[in-house]
Amino acid sequence: MTNQQLIYRMRVDMRLRGMAENTQDSYLRYARKFIEFCGKPAQDLDELDARRYLLYLLHETKLDNSSINVVNGAIRFLFAVTLNRTMNYLQMPRFKKCKTLPDLLSREEAQALIAACVNLKHKCWLLLGYGSGLRISEIAALRVQDIDSQSMRIFVKDGKCGKDRYTLLSAECLNALRDCPQAFHH
């Protein structure tokens, strides 16, 4: 099996498991880079190749721990599922996630950003992202029937990890959405 055929098979394996499209894209991208880095057929790869690649990412590219863990997950999936090979995963440890809080915009910075937006559709998207905590993919998938103006909440269908949830809807966002029906693609 060629490396290209193997990558195709890996995509099929991920689809059969219902993995998110973004996860599939990341895993495939990292698997390709791993195979290219090693410069040999994927069937000949082993734990030592994986360790060498992870060390390269850590020391040479200065990739952050969270991204290295995604690469690690892609390599593990490649070996365990697509190649159907067992590995000693103790040889490929995962990094601990940093417990620091992300940098957030101040209320004034967020208001200035939203106020500076002249395109009403884009303003709606900013309000949905900032005020309701929606991810870009969730905003893109939002439908009119997901907005509940009576209870001032938004239904998020198939969010991260395929989970459904409700989130808050601000009055400012509701007014902007009413003024801009083209904010929805459906």
N, CA, C and O of each residue as an XYZ file, in Angstrom:
744
protein
N       0.849     -1.174      0.000
C       0.000      0.000      0.000
C       0.898      1.242      0.000
O       1.836      1.332      0.792
N       0.610      2.189     -0.881
C       1.396      3.421     -0.943
C       1.012      4.323      0.225
O      -0.021      4.127      0.865
N       1.858      5.311      0.491
C       1.555      6.262      1.562
C       0.278      7.030      1.265
O      -0.487      7.339      2.178
N       0.042      7.341     -0.001
C      -1.174      8.050     -0.390
C      -2.416      7.188     -0.128
O      -3.428      7.694      0.358
N      -2.343      5.912     -0.441
C      -3.453      4.999     -0.166
C      -3.688      4.874      1.338
O      -4.825      4.772      1.798
N      -2.596      4.884      2.087
C      -2.700      4.781      3.537
C      -3.408      6.009      4.118
O      -4.242      5.877      5.015
N      -3.083      7.181      3.617
C      -3.731      8.411      4.090
C      -5.227      8.369      3.764
O      -6.054      8.776      4.580
N      -5.570      7.879      2.578
C      -6.986      7.744      2.218
C      -7.679      6.776      3.178
O      -8.786      7.041      3.646
N      -7.031      5.678      3.458
C      -7.610      4.686      4.377
C      -7.774      5.283      5.784
O      -8.747      4.991      6.479
N      -6.826      6.109      6.187
C      -6.924      6.756      7.498
C      -8.147      7.660      7.558
O      -8.844      7.694      8.572
N      -8.415      8.401      6.470
C      -9.612      9.249      6.439
C     -10.877      8.403      6.568
O     -11.797      8.762      7.302
N     -10.919      7.294      5.862
C     -12.079      6.396      5.947
C     -12.237      5.884      7.377
O     -13.347      5.847      7.907
N     -11.130      5.492      7.998
C     -11.175      4.997      9.379
C     -11.738      6.054     10.324
O     -12.513      5.732     11.224
N     -11.354      7.305     10.124
C     -11.850      8.378     10.989
C     -13.325      8.656     10.730
O     -14.087      8.906     11.664
N     -13.725      8.612      9.469
C     -15.145      8.827      9.136
C     -16.015      7.737      9.750
O     -17.103      8.013     10.254
N     -15.533      6.503      9.707
C     -16.288      5.398     10.282
C     -16.461      5.551     11.789
O     -17.392      4.996     12.373
N     -15.571      6.299     12.410
C     -15.654      6.530     13.844
C     -16.383      7.822     14.179
O     -16.537      8.170     15.349
N     -16.832      8.532     13.146
C     -17.609      9.757     13.364
C     -16.792     10.909     13.924
O     -17.325     11.767     14.627
N     -15.508     10.932     13.620
C     -14.664     12.017     14.115
C     -15.020     13.320     13.405
O     -15.433     13.316     12.245
N     -14.857     14.416     14.106
C     -15.173     15.734     13.550
C     -14.303     16.012     12.323
O     -13.156     15.573     12.244
N     -14.870     16.743     11.376
C     -14.164     17.056     10.134
C     -12.843     17.780     10.399
O     -11.831     17.484      9.763
N     -12.856     18.728     11.337
C     -11.629     19.467     11.661
C     -10.565     18.541     12.247
O      -9.379     18.689     11.953
N     -10.987     17.593     13.073
C     -10.052     16.625     13.642
C      -9.468     15.758     12.532
O      -8.267     15.490     12.509
N     -10.317     15.329     11.623
C      -9.840     14.524     10.490
C      -8.787     15.290      9.693
O      -7.727     14.754      9.372
N      -9.087     16.536      9.381
C      -8.153     17.345      8.595
C      -6.812     17.501      9.317
O      -5.751     17.371      8.706
N      -6.872     17.781     10.626
C      -5.637     17.938     11.409
C      -4.845     16.638     11.442
O      -3.640     16.636     11.194
N      -5.519     15.536     11.748
C      -4.832     14.247     11.840
C      -4.182     13.870     10.511
O      -3.051     13.384     10.484
N      -4.897     14.095      9.414
C      -4.340     13.754      8.105
C      -3.142     14.633      7.763
O      -2.138     14.145      7.243
N      -3.246     15.913      8.051
C      -2.139     16.829      7.793
C      -0.904     16.401      8.596
O       0.201     16.345      8.058
N      -1.098     16.102      9.877
C       0.029     15.710     10.720
C       0.577     14.341     10.346
O       1.785     14.118     10.428
N      -0.281     13.430      9.942
C       0.190     12.100      9.523
C       1.049     12.227      8.263
O       2.094     11.587      8.153
N       0.604     13.056      7.316
C       1.403     13.284      6.091
C       2.773     13.866      6.432
O       3.795     13.414      5.916
N       2.784     14.868      7.301
C       4.048     15.501      7.679
C       4.969     14.513      8.391
O       6.182     14.525      8.181
N       4.392     13.664      9.226
C       5.177     12.647      9.931
C       5.818     11.677      8.940
O       7.008     11.375      9.033
N       5.024     11.197      8.001
C       5.527     10.243      6.996
C       6.603     10.909      6.132
O       7.632     10.300      5.837
N       6.361     12.164      5.727
C       7.348     12.894      4.917
C       8.646     13.099      5.702
O       9.737     12.942      5.154
N       8.526     13.445      6.968
C       9.703     13.664      7.812
C      10.562     12.405      7.888
O      11.789     12.473      7.812
N       9.907     11.261      8.036
C      10.643     10.001      8.183
C      11.231      9.528      6.855
O      12.266      8.862      6.844
N      10.592      9.858      5.749
C      11.133      9.530      4.434
C      11.152      8.056      4.094
O      12.029      7.596      3.363
N      10.202      7.321      4.612
C      10.116      5.903      4.271
C       8.654      5.481      4.269
O       7.798      6.214      4.764
N       8.361      4.315      3.719
C       6.963      3.858      3.693
C       6.399      3.747      5.107
O       7.098      3.349      6.039
N       5.133      4.103      5.250
C       4.502      4.093      6.570
C       4.552      2.716      7.222
O       4.629      2.614      8.447
N       4.510      1.657      6.418
C       4.552      0.303      6.973
C       5.872      0.031      7.699
O       5.940     -0.858      8.548
N       6.919      0.792      7.369
C       8.236      0.594      7.982
C       8.455      1.480      9.204
O       9.504      1.389      9.842
N       7.506      2.323      9.539
C       7.652      3.242     10.662
C       7.448      2.517     11.986
O       6.730      1.519     12.056
N       8.091      3.031     13.035
C       7.916      2.447     14.361
C       7.941      3.539     15.426
O       7.968      4.729     15.111
N       7.930      3.115     16.707
C       7.907      4.054     17.831
C       9.103      4.996     17.819
O       8.977      6.171     18.165
N      10.251      4.487     17.426
C      11.447      5.330     17.405
C      11.290      6.478     16.413
O      11.721      7.598     16.685
N      10.676      6.202     15.267
C      10.404      7.264     14.297
C       9.450      8.297     14.894
O       9.637      9.504     14.736
N       8.439      7.803     15.573
C       7.462      8.706     16.184
C       8.127      9.566     17.252
O       7.894     10.774     17.304
N       8.947      8.966     18.099
C       9.648      9.719     19.146
C      10.585     10.769     18.531
O      10.643     11.908     18.994
N      11.303     10.376     17.498
C      12.220     11.290     16.825
C      11.455     12.483     16.252
O      11.913     13.622     16.343
N      10.292     12.216     15.664
C       9.491     13.290     15.085
C       8.934     14.219     16.171
O       8.957     15.440     16.015
N       8.439     13.646     17.259
C       7.899     14.461     18.345
C       8.992     15.329     18.975
O       8.750     16.489     19.308
N      10.184     14.770     19.135
C      11.307     15.561     19.647
C      11.678     16.691     18.682
O      11.982     17.807     19.103
N      11.649     16.389     17.404
C      11.909     17.413     16.379
C      10.897     18.561     16.517
O      11.275     19.732     16.498
N       9.616     18.217     16.656
C       8.585     19.248     16.783
C       8.785     20.076     18.045
O       8.596     21.292     18.040
N       9.165     19.411     19.113
C       9.353     20.083     20.391
C      10.551     21.023     20.366
O      10.441     22.173     20.790
N      11.685     20.552     19.880
C      12.925     21.327     19.977
C      13.226     22.187     18.757
O      13.753     23.291     18.899
N      12.902     21.708     17.572
C      13.273     22.442     16.361
C      12.192     23.423     15.908
O      12.491     24.566     15.563
N      10.948     22.977     15.910
C       9.874     23.854     15.426
C       9.249     24.662     16.551
O       8.512     25.615     16.299
N       9.541     24.285     17.793
C       9.011     24.972     18.981
C       7.487     24.945     19.022
O       6.849     25.883     19.499
N       6.914     23.854     18.513
C       5.462     23.677     18.550
C       5.020     23.585     20.006
O       5.725     23.000     20.828
N       3.867     24.153     20.335
C       3.400     24.139     21.721
C       2.917     22.744     22.119
O       2.624     21.906     21.266
N       2.841     22.514     23.422
C       2.488     21.198     23.960
C       1.143     20.696     23.456
O       1.001     19.517     23.131
N       0.171     21.571     23.389
C      -1.163     21.164     22.947
C      -1.139     20.667     21.504
O      -1.767     19.658     21.184
N      -0.421     21.366     20.638
C      -0.319     20.944     19.233
C       0.459     19.643     19.100
O       0.117     18.795     18.276
N       1.501     19.481     19.904
C       2.265     18.231     19.871
C       1.379     17.067     20.300
O       1.510     15.963     19.771
N       0.481     17.300     21.250
C      -0.448     16.246     21.656
C      -1.393     15.854     20.524
O      -1.761     14.686     20.406
N      -1.786     16.809     19.698
C      -2.631     16.497     18.541
C      -1.837     15.654     17.546
O      -2.357     14.679     17.002
N      -0.591     16.024     17.309
C       0.275     15.237     16.423
C       0.425     13.829     16.983
O       0.333     12.848     16.245
N       0.655     13.732     18.275
C       0.795     12.438     18.942
C      -0.467     11.599     18.729
O      -0.384     10.407     18.433
N      -1.627     12.226     18.880
C      -2.888     11.521     18.666
C      -3.029     11.029     17.233
O      -3.513      9.923     16.991
N      -2.607     11.854     16.291
C      -2.672     11.464     14.878
C      -1.766     10.265     14.607
O      -2.156      9.336     13.900
N      -0.566     10.285     15.166
C       0.374      9.178     14.961
C      -0.148      7.916     15.621
O      -0.062      6.831     15.045
N      -0.689      8.046     16.824
C      -1.251      6.876     17.518
C      -2.402      6.272     16.711
O      -2.506      5.053     16.578
N      -3.268      7.145     16.171
C      -4.384      6.662     15.360
C      -3.866      5.949     14.117
O      -4.358      4.882     13.750
N      -2.877      6.542     13.479
C      -2.285      5.946     12.282
C      -1.789      4.526     12.572
O      -2.079      3.591     11.825
N      -1.042      4.381     13.662
C      -0.500      3.066     14.001
C      -1.582      2.095     14.467
O      -1.697      0.986     13.945
N      -2.380      2.521     15.458
C      -3.318      1.606     16.096
C      -4.483      1.207     15.215
O      -4.893      0.047     15.201
N      -5.016      2.170     14.477
C      -6.230      1.890     13.702
C      -5.905      1.581     12.244
O      -6.212      0.497     11.747
N      -5.289      2.529     11.575
C      -5.089      2.385     10.133
C      -4.070      1.298      9.803
O      -4.287      0.496      8.896
N      -2.961      1.272     10.536
C      -1.951      0.228     10.292
C      -2.220     -1.040     11.111
O      -1.606     -2.081     10.879
N      -3.150     -0.937     12.076
C      -3.518     -2.073     12.931
C      -2.275     -2.686     13.595
O      -2.075     -3.900     13.593
N      -1.447     -1.789     14.164
C      -0.230     -2.235     14.823
C      -0.198     -1.747     16.258
O      -0.535     -0.598     16.540
N       0.203     -2.614     17.153
C       0.321     -2.208     18.547
C       1.657     -1.494     18.751
O       2.663     -1.808     18.114
N       1.628     -0.550     19.639
C       2.827      0.209     19.980
C       2.936      0.276     21.492
O       1.952      0.089     22.207
N       4.121      0.539     21.961
C       4.309      0.806     23.379
C       4.085      2.308     23.562
O       4.998      3.108     23.358
N       2.871      2.680     23.947
C       2.527      4.092     24.048
C       3.232      4.782     25.204
O       3.239      6.011     25.278
N       3.829      4.006     26.115
C       4.636      4.620     27.164
C       5.862      5.311     26.565
O       6.452      6.197     27.182
N       6.231      4.895     25.363
C       7.362      5.509     24.672
C       6.977      6.815     23.974
O       7.837      7.546     23.484
N       5.681      7.094     23.937
C       5.180      8.313     23.287
C       4.280      9.066     24.269
O       3.068      9.145     24.069
N       4.874      9.618     25.328
C       4.047     10.273     26.351
C       3.370     11.529     25.825
O       3.851     12.188     24.904
N       2.246     11.833     26.439
C       1.519     13.058     26.102
C       1.952     14.149     27.075
O       2.278     13.873     28.230
N       1.953     15.374     26.602
C       2.319     16.496     27.449
C       1.142     16.915     28.312
O      -0.015     16.788     27.913
N       1.447     17.408     29.480
C       0.403     17.969     30.324
C      -0.022     19.291     29.723
O       0.795     20.044     29.194
N      -1.320     19.561     29.813
C      -1.829     20.831     29.299
C      -1.505     21.938     30.289
O      -1.563     21.741     31.503
N      -1.168     23.089     29.760
C      -0.915     24.248     30.604
C      -2.229     24.676     31.241
O      -3.278     24.643     30.597
N      -2.173     25.068     32.479
C      -3.377     25.448     33.210
C      -3.614     26.953     33.221
O      -4.396     27.455     34.028
N      -2.942     27.668     32.330
C      -3.101     29.111     32.298
C      -4.411     29.491     31.609
O      -4.887     28.797     30.710
N      -4.962     30.583     32.045
C      -6.180     31.088     31.424
C      -5.820     31.842     30.149
O      -4.755     32.454     30.078
N      -6.681     31.807     29.154
C      -6.391     32.531     27.907
C      -6.496     34.042     28.118
O      -7.180     34.511     29.028
N      -5.813     34.781     27.270
C      -5.941     36.234     27.289
C      -7.290     36.598     26.685
O      -7.647     36.120     25.608
N      -8.026     37.434     27.375
C      -9.337     37.856     26.896
C      -9.328     39.345     26.610
O      -8.552     40.109     27.184
N     -10.205     39.731     25.717
C     -10.398     41.154     25.470
C     -11.095     41.758     26.681
O     -11.944     41.116     27.300
N     -10.740     42.982     27.013
C     -11.485     43.673     28.064
C     -12.864     44.010     27.488
O     -13.079     43.951     26.277
N     -13.771     44.357     28.360
C     -15.120     44.725     27.911
C     -15.048     45.908     26.936
O     -15.769     45.955     25.940
N     -14.162     46.857     27.248
C     -14.014     48.043     26.402
C     -13.433     47.667     25.036
O     -13.876     48.180     24.009
N     -12.444     46.772     25.027
C     -11.845     46.329     23.761
C     -12.873     45.596     22.901
O     -12.944     45.808     21.690
N     -13.667     44.735     23.532
C     -14.697     43.994     22.790
C     -15.741     44.950     22.221
O     -16.153     44.814     21.070
N     -16.162     45.908     23.027
C     -17.151     46.874     22.557
C     -16.598     47.720     21.408
O     -17.315     48.029     20.456
N     -15.330     48.088     21.504
C     -14.706     48.888     20.438
C     -14.612     48.084     19.149
O     -14.843     48.615     18.062
N     -14.276     46.811     19.268
C     -14.182     45.940     18.093
C     -15.543     45.799     17.415
O     -15.652     45.916     16.194
N     -16.561     45.551     18.201
C     -17.911     45.381     17.661
C     -18.417     46.694     17.067
O     -19.026     46.698     15.997
N     -18.166     47.806     17.754
C     -18.609     49.117     17.263
C     -17.915     49.489     15.958
O     -18.502     50.171     15.118
N     -16.673     49.049     15.780
C     -15.917     49.382     14.566
C     -16.354     48.564     13.354
O     -15.987     48.887     12.224
N     -17.121     47.527     13.577
C     -17.558     46.651     12.483
C     -18.714     47.318     11.737
O     -19.779     47.537     12.315
N     -18.512     47.639     10.467
C     -19.541     48.327      9.687
C     -20.457     47.350      8.948
O     -21.585     47.711      8.611
N     -20.005     46.141      8.693
C     -20.819     45.137      8.018
C     -21.720     44.479      9.068
O     -21.234     43.859     10.015
N     -23.037     44.621      8.889
C     -23.989     44.132      9.891
C     -23.904     42.617     10.087
O     -24.024     42.121     11.207
N     -23.699     41.897      9.000
C     -23.581     40.435      9.107
C     -22.354     40.061      9.944
O     -22.431     39.184     10.804
N     -21.248     40.715      9.695
C     -20.028     40.444     10.460
C     -20.192     40.850     11.926
O     -19.667     40.198     12.828
N     -20.927     41.934     12.141
C     -21.192     42.380     13.509
C     -22.009     41.318     14.251
O     -21.744     41.035     15.419
N     -22.989     40.738     13.582
C     -23.785     39.662     14.186
C     -22.883     38.495     14.576
O     -23.009     37.938     15.666
N     -21.988     38.137     13.689
C     -21.087     37.017     13.972
C     -20.191     37.321     15.169
O     -19.966     36.455     16.015
N     -19.676     38.556     15.241
C     -18.856     38.937     16.396
C     -19.662     38.862     17.681
O     -19.180     38.360     18.696
N     -20.895     39.365     17.635
C     -21.757     39.324     18.823
C     -22.054     37.883     19.235
O     -22.067     37.568     20.425
N     -22.291     37.015     18.263
C     -22.552     35.607     18.573
C     -21.314     34.935     19.173
O     -21.414     34.179     20.139
N     -20.169     35.215     18.599
C     -18.938     34.606     19.102
C     -18.561     35.114     20.474
O     -18.249     34.336     21.375
N     -18.592     36.424     20.627
C     -18.160     37.003     21.896
C     -19.234     36.875     22.979
O     -18.950     36.439     24.094
N     -20.456     37.254     22.643
C     -21.521     37.294     23.646
C     -22.100     35.947     24.007
O     -22.521     35.739     25.144
N     -22.130     35.022     23.056
C     -22.741     33.717     23.304
C     -21.712     32.597     23.415
O     -22.058     31.464     23.750
N     -20.455     32.911     23.136
C     -19.408     31.902     23.271
C     -19.444     30.841     22.187
O     -19.000     29.713     22.404
N     -19.973     31.193     21.015
C     -20.062     30.220     19.931
C     -18.747     30.124     19.177
O     -18.041     31.118     19.004
N     -18.431     28.929     18.735
C     -17.273     28.707     17.866
C     -17.661     29.102     16.443
O     -18.844     29.206     16.116
N     -16.666     29.317     15.615
C     -16.917     29.717     14.226
C     -17.797     28.688     13.519
O     -18.747     29.053     12.826
N     -17.484     27.406     13.693
C     -18.274     26.358     13.035
C     -19.714     26.348     13.540
O     -20.636     26.025     12.790
N     -19.908     26.701     14.808
C     -21.262     26.742     15.367
C     -22.042     27.936     14.819
O     -23.243     27.834     14.570
N     -21.369     29.052     14.633
C     -22.019     30.222     14.030
C     -22.421     29.897     12.588
O     -23.519     30.234     12.146
N     -21.519     29.240     11.869
C     -21.799     28.895     10.470
C     -22.979     27.938     10.348
O     -23.704     27.979      9.354
N     -23.180     27.082     11.341
C     -24.257     26.088     11.283
C     -25.559     26.586     11.911
O     -26.572     25.887     11.866
N     -25.542     27.768     12.485
C     -26.715     28.291     13.186
C     -27.887     28.511     12.230
O     -27.720     28.997     11.112
N     -29.072     28.140     12.704
C     -30.293     28.310     11.914
C     -31.254     29.235     12.664
O     -31.150     29.384     13.882
N     -32.166     29.841     11.953
C     -33.130     30.746     12.568
C     -33.882     30.040     13.688
O     -34.089     30.626     14.751
N     -34.292     28.800     13.475
C     -35.069     28.082     14.485
C     -34.258     27.736     15.740
O     -34.823     27.271     16.730
N     -32.936     27.961     15.706
C     -32.100     27.718     16.888
C     -32.126     28.894     17.865
O     -31.647     28.779     18.993
N     -32.683     30.020     17.432
C     -32.750     31.223     18.264
C     -34.078     31.219     19.013
O     -35.144     31.190     18.397
N     -34.012     31.249     20.333
C     -35.216     31.299     21.167
C     -35.250     32.657     21.860
O     -34.633     32.850     22.907
N     -35.982     33.593     21.258
C     -36.026     34.947     21.798
C     -36.885     35.040     23.062
O     -36.755     35.999     23.823
N     -37.759     34.060     23.294
C     -38.580     34.071     24.508
C     -37.733     33.805     25.750
O     -37.856     34.493     26.763
N     -36.879     32.799     25.650
C     -36.028     32.464     26.802
C     -34.626     33.052     26.678
O     -33.783     32.842     27.550
N     -34.376     33.795     25.588
C     -33.088     34.460     25.349
C     -31.922     33.472     25.401
O     -30.945     33.649     26.127
N     -32.079     32.427     24.593
C     -30.993     31.447     24.492
C     -30.904     30.925     23.068
O     -31.820     31.085     22.262
N     -29.775     30.298     22.788
C     -29.489     29.744     21.470
C     -29.240     28.247     21.626
O     -28.496     27.820     22.509
N     -29.863     27.465     20.768
C     -29.624     26.030     20.746
C     -28.473     25.749     19.783
O     -28.521     26.129     18.613
N     -27.456     25.089     20.283
C     -26.295     24.734     19.470
C     -26.367     23.243     19.204
O     -26.201     22.433     20.116
N     -26.614     22.881     17.954
C     -26.716     21.474     17.566
C     -25.363     20.991     17.049
O     -24.706     21.676     16.264
N     -24.960     19.820     17.492
C     -23.703     19.216     17.042
C     -22.519     20.151     17.241
O     -21.753     20.392     16.308
N     -22.366     20.677     18.442
C     -21.209     21.505     18.768
C     -19.955     20.656     18.847
O     -19.873     19.603     18.215
N     -18.984     21.107     19.616
C     -17.729     20.370     19.744
C     -18.016     18.967     20.260
O     -18.805     18.783     21.187
N     -17.379     17.999     19.661
C     -17.555     16.573     19.988
C     -18.981     16.107     19.720
O     -19.431     15.126     20.310
N     -19.699     16.806     18.831
C     -21.049     16.398     18.451
C     -22.091     16.618     19.528
O     -23.183     16.055     19.453
N     -21.774     17.428     20.533
C     -22.698     17.635     21.650
C     -23.639     18.803     21.377
O     -23.243     19.821     20.811
N     -24.884     18.636     21.788
C     -25.870     19.704     21.729
C     -25.816     20.471     23.051
O     -25.530     19.895     24.101
N     -26.094     21.772     22.988
C     -26.115     22.576     24.205
C     -26.910     23.852     23.965
O     -27.239     24.191     22.829
N     -27.208     24.541     25.035
C     -27.819     25.858     24.956
C     -26.805     26.880     25.452
O     -25.974     26.583     26.311
N     -26.883     28.088     24.901
C     -26.047     29.184     25.363
C     -26.898     30.448     25.419
O     -28.021     30.474     24.915
N     -26.361     31.481     26.027
C     -27.104     32.723     26.236
C     -27.198     33.553     24.960
O     -26.334     33.492     24.085
N     -28.262     34.319     24.887
C     -28.482     35.253     23.783
C     -28.684     36.629     24.388
O     -29.632     36.843     25.145
N     -27.806     37.563     24.065
C     -27.946     38.922     24.602
C     -28.994     39.685     23.801
O     -29.268     39.367     22.644
N     -29.566     40.687     24.432
C     -30.563     41.528     23.756
C     -29.922     42.249     22.573
O     -30.544     42.394     21.520
N     -28.679     42.702     22.746
C     -27.980     43.394     21.655
C     -27.800     42.466     20.449
O     -27.982     42.877     19.304
N     -27.445     41.228     20.721
C     -27.259     40.258     19.636
C     -28.601     39.952     18.961
O     -28.675     39.879     17.735
N     -29.643     39.775     19.745
C     -30.972     39.499     19.188
C     -31.420     40.640     18.280
O     -31.941     40.395     17.192
N     -31.223     41.880     18.712
C     -31.596     43.037     17.888
C     -30.793     43.065     16.593
O     -31.344     43.340     15.527
N     -29.506     42.786     16.678
C     -28.663     42.771     15.476
C     -29.112     41.664     14.521
O     -29.145     41.871     13.308
N     -29.455     40.497     15.056
C     -29.914     39.383     14.217
C     -31.247     39.725     13.541
O     -31.467     39.360     12.386
N     -32.116     40.409     14.242
C     -33.391     40.816     13.650
C     -33.181     41.809     12.518
O     -33.924     41.808     11.537
N     -32.157     42.663     12.658
C     -31.849     43.655     11.621
C     -31.123     43.046     10.427
O     -31.033     43.667      9.368
N     -30.609     41.834     10.598
C     -29.768     41.234      9.552
C     -30.115     39.763      9.339
O     -29.368     38.889      9.779
N     -31.231     39.474      8.675
C     -31.595     38.074      8.466
C     -30.581     37.315      7.604
O     -30.527     36.086      7.662
N     -29.790     38.014      6.819
C     -28.793     37.325      5.973
C     -27.612     36.816      6.784
O     -26.689     36.231      6.217
N     -27.619     37.027      8.116
C     -26.556     36.479      8.963
C     -26.610     34.958      8.967
O     -25.630     34.288      9.292
N     -27.780     34.419      8.599
C     -27.942     32.969      8.548
C     -27.802     32.495      7.104
O     -28.268     33.154      6.174
N     -27.169     31.370      6.935
C     -26.969     30.816      5.596
C     -28.149     29.974      5.151
O     -28.253     29.627      3.974
N     -29.033     29.642      6.069
C     -30.131     28.709      5.729
C     -31.420     29.462      5.581
O     -32.457     28.861      5.297
